[in-house]
Amino acid sequence: MKLELDLSFLYGSTILPECILIVCLIIILILDLILEERDTFSLYFISLMGLLISIGLLLFQWNEKPIISFPGNFQTNYFNRIFQLLIALCSILCIPLYVEYIRHTKMPMIEFIIFILTTTIEGMLLCGANDLITIFVALECLSLCSYLSDTPKKMYDPMKLL
């Protein structure tokens, strides 16, 4: 029996934009743990660069043929890519536009960026969901991050729910 090490089993190209955002999210979390002082510029830069790279990958994958991957759970086609681009563009607009709101509510910047990136990842995964269980899991994660980002700090700390 011959073992073939082919990278096609990783389905890398179908969820590569989401994987880029996950890597950016992990980098932001590690930087938040390591750095003593809060450098909000680097957090902005990493999140915006991750979103721009993700949009670039979506545009680069535009001419690829439609693919159904992860044994029927995830589908990639032109219609899905349009909505994934729309979600990523809206997230790019949200981060700079909400700076004044974050300062007014005294919400930590790291929480906001984590919630926005996680919501973006789940929205992009929801666009390609082809199975009811995948749709349910994506909607649950999407609703949790949306709920936590809109919770007023006066009521309770939203991070305690995680």
HUBELWO-V58347 format. One record per residue. N is the residue number from 0. PSI is psi in whole degrees, 0 to 359 (* if undefined). NEAR is the number of other C-alpha atoms within 10 Angstrom. D_LAST is the distance of its C-alpha to the last C-alpha in whole Angstrom. Layout:
n-><N;N>
psi-><PSI;PSI>
near-><NEAR;NEAR>
d_last-><D_LAST;D_LAST>
This chain:
n-><0;1;2;3;4;5;6;7;8;9;10;11;12;13;14;15;16;17;18;19;20;21;22;23;24;25;26;27;28;29;30;31;32;33;34;35;36;37;38;39;40;41;42;43;44;45;46;47;48;49;50;51;52;53;54;55;56;57;58;59;60;61;62;63;64;65;66;67;68;69;70;71;72;73;74;75;76;77;78;79;80;81;82;83;84;85;86;87;88;89;90;91;92;93;94;95;96;97;98;99;100;101;102;103;104;105;106;107;108;109;110;111;112;113;114;115;116;117;118;119;120;121;122;123;124;125;126;127;128;129;130;131;132;133;134;135;136;137;138;139;140;141;142;143;144;145;146;147;148;149;150;151;152;153;154;155;156;157;158;159;160;161>
psi-><129;129;120;125;84;136;2;341;346;348;40;321;340;322;24;319;323;323;324;318;325;319;318;321;319;320;318;318;319;318;324;325;324;314;136;315;149;108;94;334;318;326;316;311;313;317;317;323;322;318;321;320;321;318;319;319;321;320;325;327;6;321;2;149;156;139;137;119;180;60;56;1;339;132;136;121;184;321;317;320;326;314;327;319;319;317;317;321;320;324;323;323;327;320;310;331;338;9;316;322;320;320;322;319;355;35;137;138;325;322;315;314;321;315;319;315;320;320;322;316;313;324;321;323;325;328;327;4;135;9;148;324;320;320;317;313;318;319;321;314;322;317;325;314;323;320;315;328;338;357;127;142;342;327;305;169;118;335;343;337;337;*>
near-><3;4;5;6;7;7;8;8;9;11;13;11;15;22;19;15;25;24;16;18;24;16;12;21;23;13;15;20;15;11;15;16;10;9;9;8;7;14;13;14;9;12;22;17;11;18;24;22;16;24;24;17;15;22;21;14;17;22;13;10;18;14;10;12;9;14;14;16;17;13;9;11;15;20;20;21;18;14;11;18;19;14;16;25;19;14;19;24;16;12;20;21;12;13;17;11;11;12;12;10;10;14;11;9;11;10;15;12;18;17;15;19;23;20;21;22;25;21;23;24;25;21;22;23;24;22;21;24;22;19;14;10;11;16;18;13;15;21;16;13;16;21;15;16;21;15;13;19;20;11;12;13;14;8;7;10;12;17;10;7;8;7>
d_last-><46;45;41;41;38;37;34;34;32;29;29;29;30;29;25;26;25;21;22;23;20;18;20;20;16;16;19;18;15;18;20;17;17;21;22;23;24;22;24;23;26;25;21;23;26;23;21;24;26;24;24;28;28;26;29;32;31;30;34;35;34;36;39;38;38;36;34;32;30;28;30;30;26;26;29;30;33;34;33;29;30;31;28;26;28;28;24;24;27;25;22;25;26;23;22;25;26;23;24;25;23;20;23;24;20;20;16;16;17;15;12;14;16;12;12;15;16;13;14;18;17;16;19;21;20;21;24;26;24;27;26;24;21;21;21;18;16;16;16;13;11;13;13;9;10;13;11;9;12;14;13;16;15;17;16;13;10;8;6;5;4;0>
